[in-house]
Amino acid sequence: MTLKSIKEIELQDSQILNITYNNTGKFQEWEDLPDYCSVLVESKPSNSSSILTEIWLPQDWNGIFVATGNGGLAGSIWHWSLAKYVKRGYAVCNTDMGTQDGKKRGINNPEIWKDFGWRSTYLMTVVSKQIITAYYGRKPTYSYFVGESTGGQQALTMAQRFPKEYDGIVSGVPAYNRVRLHTAFV
């Protein structure tokens, strides 16, 4: 496991913003966490894109990668899902889906809708796998996606557009009828 190997990889449309090592057993309100490395990445597939992804890499990795979905309009990293899975030994990630500036950023901006619709989840997947492989020196044995609501939409999108990226996908109550939701956002 080396941080140097992470810093040297070329990421698709992305750059590493921060790498930290947490050995305190805590993060915000979550306790009993194992020692882990946190990697924050920004992806910019278009000039108006700014997609954040955070990956947590436990010291005692079980060889499995779990990507987690977001909810609503997204806009922030869901640290509770990272804490939940890193406690179990999984390398885990989450993305803000490129909507950290809220609904104002997406109005009249089709690139942001692409980020929210599929690009953020795809780039989160690709970049996370690259970082996991560089950090541990091997690819994940299995890769899974778990999400509900908007995360369920993310899961269905990955299953339809990029079915080979995950060995298993859980899509709970997917938000698939976006007309009413997006009208409310506008």
C-alpha positions, 0 to 999 in steps of 0.5 A: 500500500503506497500513497506514492503509487496513487499520486503517479497514476493518470486519471480519466478527466480527473485529478486528486485534490487530497489524500489523508490517512485516518487512524483516529477511529473517528470521522465526524460523528462515526466511531469505531472506524478502522485505519483508512486512507481517504482520497478526494478526486475532482473530475472535469469531463466538461468545462462546466463540470466539477464532480467530487468523488471520495474513496476510502481505502481500509488498511485491512481490505477484504478485496471487495469494492463497493460504490454507493449511491447518493440521494435527491439532487445529491450535492455532497459526499455521503460520508455515512455510507463510506463509514458503513462500508469501510467498517466492514473492510470494503474499499468504498466510494461516493460522488456528489454527482457534480451538483454541489452548487445546487439546482442553480448550477444545473439550470440551462446547463446540459453538461451538468445534467449529463454529470448528474444523469450518468457521467459522475457515476461512471467516472466515480467507478473508473477512477475509484478502481484505478486508485484501488488498484494503485493503492493495493497493487491488485484489482478488486476481487468483486465490485458492487454498486448499492443505492436507493432513490437517486442512488437507485437511479445511479445503479440502473444507469450503470446496469444499462450503460456500463454493465461490465463495471460491477459484479452485482448491483442493488437498486432500491426504490430507484428515482426513475420518473424525473419529470416531477422532481426536476420541475420542482427543482426548477 
